[in-house]
Amino acid sequence: MITTVIATPFPNQPPPYEGRNLYLNDVALQEAVTREGAAHAKTELERWGETLGSAESFALADAANRNRPQLRTHDARGERIDVVEFHPTWHTLMRLATAAGEHCAPWIDPSPGSQAARAAMYFLHAQVENGTQCPLTMTYACVPVLRQHAGANTALGGIWLPRVLARDYDPRPLPIASKRAALIGMGMTERQGGSDVRANLTHAEPQSDGTWRLRGHKWFFSAPQCDGHLVLAQATEGVSCFLLPRFLPDGTRNAVQINRLKDKLGNCSNASAEVEFHDAVAWSLGEPGRGIATILEMVQHTRLDCVIGSAGMMRGALAYALHHAAHRIAFGRTLSEQPAMMAVLADMALEVEGATALALRLARAFDATSNEYDRALARIMTPAAKYWICKRAPMVALEAMEVLGGNGYVEEAPLARIYREAPVNSIWEGSGNVICLDVMRAARREPATIDALFGELDQAHGGNRDLDAHAALLRELSTAADNQAGARRFAQAIAIAFTASLLIRHAPAFVADAFCASRLRADIAFSGAAFGTLPKDADTAALIRRASGA
Ligand SMILES: Cc1cc2nc3c(=O)[nH]c(=O)nc-3n(C[C@H](O)[C@H](O)[C@H](O)COP(=O)(O)OP(=O)(O)OC[C@H]3O[C@@H](n4cnc5c(N)ncnc54)[C@H](O)[C@@H]3O)c2cc1C
């Protein structure tokens, strides 16, 4: 018998990417963390970056996505059970993230910088696995609503809040009182419409015992295994918000029927369901008829996570591409030494550094200790950043995939998965147009938001003439903020200007100058069309070195 032993790795295939510290390799993230007041979390972030960057974490993510959750509607006796079964790797990832406090840390310790610290954690997680981020985000985002409308000293809040805030993971299908920790989801979208939730058909009927009964459906109901969902339904007063438990206090399953799980493009580790409510029991949150205003606080936080998550996905894709290009040789030198490839990598690095700076600055504006100015800034920049960064993520994923050539298109490298995942943040929690119309609404109805935006841009005034010229044009645009057809133009202009102002103030000149020259200057080839079209004076080598952590 002849056996062939290959003693050395095959030449010209890069070494494994895994086995690196995702935090310590990211200079722009470390700088943003310090700048936004989260330096106290440095040790924790280093540990988290080490854990997530390990080969084990990447293997967990791969397995969780290859083994999609399965719905079991009935047991062997034909009884309805409506259970979603996850691969064990899903539970391991959830256990790690909840222990790290991704869903709760800034609510437990709301000191300045706590939101930025948690944003950095979430950003790192986004580089490895995204499906698990869905229930973590929704649980994180429900806390302000629960606190405001079911405070810890009420019967409802007293049971739910401590479990939502526990740094623990308890997936057992039990009533909330029997659990150590709880996860929360949200249900707004119905078959006839998701953006226009005023058209919701699900009906809510008050009961003499203070509870409500919900009858209707939800067309997208992610993480149906959560212990509770915040849902919208029509009461006689109008659209109202409810907390819908999975199990009732007496231990029986609530009348929430899971019809099927969506067969999704990406986000495969996570379950997104179609459900029906058959007189399901729920508790009212906030004033009946004010449901949209009540759930909006949750939505604002989930939108923040779309920003951070997409920025993280972009960083993950870029880092992988940089690694490959640094090792792969073509035509006698590494890809990262080829000028045409350097232009591509440097351009992507600019996009990612800008997204990182914007996401972390935005997170700081969510601190419990933030002032009116930051709250106004968050009001306008959350939808604007959600629009722009989520739109850029699929572009970066696509380009990073191409850096790997054919290997990028194959499932073993995570870039194919990142590419399939990337569009979702742009669709849910307010699709592109809807989110841009929200930016315009903020500008029109809340002048303080525009004042805060220009307050930020003014701090960079004189630092770059491209931004100064852009800011002047932006002032004109902002006075015409009722032109719906121009909504995307407006949101994009705001997001890029704000990013530029952050880079001018805080990043090295070669980063800020290249960003402004390529993103703000009217030129023959605006970089937005495709990556790799930076002006010829951009210092591509320096940009690549910085993004590579060198
Ligand atoms: C994987 C996944 C998971 C999801 N999970 C959940 C969940 O857990 N809970 C939940 O509630 N929802 C969830 N959703 C639903 C998601 O939030 C909605 O799909 C989204 O809000 C859009 O609603 P829609 O699908 O009804 O589209 P529509 O509202 O019909 O919108 C379709 C398109 O029209 C645009 N549009 C709408 N109004 C206007 C206007 N006035 N002017 C111009 N353009 C407009 C939108 O921007 C969009 O591009 C999930 C979606 C996905 C893909």
The ligand as a MOL file (V3000), in Angstrom:
LIG
                    3D

  0  0  0     0  0            999 V3000
M  V30 BEGIN CTAB
M  V30 COUNTS 53 58 0 0 0
M  V30 BEGIN ATOM
M  V30 1 C -34.3460 37.8760 9.2910 0
M  V30 2 C -35.4190 38.8110 9.7220 0
M  V30 3 C -35.8430 38.8020 11.0390 0
M  V30 4 C -36.8330 39.6630 11.4700 0
M  V30 5 N -37.2210 39.6280 12.7750 0
M  V30 6 C -38.2140 40.4390 13.1920 0
M  V30 7 C -38.6670 40.4080 14.5640 0
M  V30 8 O -38.1540 39.6770 15.3910 0
M  V30 9 N -39.6850 41.2010 14.9090 0
M  V30 10 C -40.2880 42.0420 14.0280 0
M  V30 11 O -41.1990 42.7480 14.4140 0
M  V30 12 N -39.8810 42.0950 12.7440 0
M  V30 13 C -38.8600 41.3290 12.3120 0
M  V30 14 N -38.4510 41.3810 11.0060 0
M  V30 15 C -39.2090 42.1530 10.0620 0
M  V30 16 C -38.5720 43.4420 9.6050 0
M  V30 17 O -38.4420 44.3380 10.6700 0
M  V30 18 C -39.4440 43.9710 8.4590 0
M  V30 19 O -39.2830 43.0690 7.3680 0
M  V30 20 C -39.1090 45.3770 8.0550 0
M  V30 21 O -39.4720 46.2610 9.0830 0
M  V30 22 C -39.8200 45.7990 6.7640 0
M  V30 23 O -41.1800 45.5170 6.8210 0
M  V30 24 P -41.8730 44.6910 5.6490 0
M  V30 25 O -41.1140 43.4470 5.4280 0
M  V30 26 O -43.3200 44.5420 5.9580 0
M  V30 27 O -41.7090 45.5990 4.3680 0
M  V30 28 P -42.5880 46.8750 3.9490 0
M  V30 29 O -42.9920 47.6500 5.1460 0
M  V30 30 O -43.6350 46.4400 3.0200 0
M  V30 31 O -41.4830 47.7130 3.1630 0
M  V30 32 C -40.9700 47.2610 1.9120 0
M  V30 33 C -40.0130 48.3130 1.3720 0
M  V30 34 O -40.7050 49.5340 1.1810 0
M  V30 35 C -40.0220 50.5940 1.8040 0
M  V30 36 N -41.0070 51.5730 2.2940 0
M  V30 37 C -41.9370 51.3990 3.2520 0
M  V30 38 N -42.5970 52.5450 3.4590 0
M  V30 39 C -42.0850 53.4660 2.6100 0
M  V30 40 C -42.3600 54.8610 2.3440 0
M  V30 41 N -43.2690 55.5220 3.0340 0
M  V30 42 N -41.6310 55.4660 1.3940 0
M  V30 43 C -40.6640 54.8050 0.7150 0
M  V30 44 N -40.3670 53.5190 0.9150 0
M  V30 45 C -41.0720 52.8520 1.8580 0
M  V30 46 C -39.2150 49.9710 2.9230 0
M  V30 47 O -38.0610 50.7610 3.2350 0
M  V30 48 C -38.8500 48.6250 2.3160 0
M  V30 49 O -37.6740 48.7390 1.5660 0
M  V30 50 C -37.4310 40.5500 10.5550 0
M  V30 51 C -37.0060 40.5710 9.2340 0
M  V30 52 C -36.0100 39.7260 8.8070 0
M  V30 53 C -35.5730 39.7600 7.3840 0
M  V30 END ATOM
M  V30 BEGIN BOND
M  V30 1 1 1 2
M  V30 2 1 2 3
M  V30 3 2 2 52
M  V30 4 2 3 4
M  V30 5 1 4 5
M  V30 6 1 4 50
M  V30 7 2 5 6
M  V30 8 1 6 7
M  V30 9 1 6 13
M  V30 10 2 7 8
M  V30 11 1 7 9
M  V30 12 1 9 10
M  V30 13 2 10 11
M  V30 14 1 10 12
M  V30 15 2 12 13
M  V30 16 1 13 14
M  V30 17 1 14 15
M  V30 18 1 14 50
M  V30 19 1 15 16
M  V30 20 1 16 17
M  V30 21 1 16 18
M  V30 22 1 18 19
M  V30 23 1 18 20
M  V30 24 1 20 21
M  V30 25 1 20 22
M  V30 26 1 22 23
M  V30 27 1 23 24
M  V30 28 2 24 25
M  V30 29 1 24 26
M  V30 30 1 24 27
M  V30 31 1 27 28
M  V30 32 2 28 29
M  V30 33 1 28 30
M  V30 34 1 28 31
M  V30 35 1 31 32
M  V30 36 1 32 33
M  V30 37 1 33 34
M  V30 38 1 33 48
M  V30 39 1 34 35
M  V30 40 1 35 36
M  V30 41 1 35 46
M  V30 42 1 36 37
M  V30 43 1 36 45
M  V30 44 2 37 38
M  V30 45 1 38 39
M  V30 46 1 39 40
M  V30 47 2 39 45
M  V30 48 1 40 41
M  V30 49 2 40 42
M  V30 50 1 42 43
M  V30 51 2 43 44
M  V30 52 1 44 45
M  V30 53 1 46 47
M  V30 54 1 46 48
M  V30 55 1 48 49
M  V30 56 2 50 51
M  V30 57 1 51 52
M  V30 58 1 52 53
M  V30 END BOND
M  V30 END CTAB
M  END
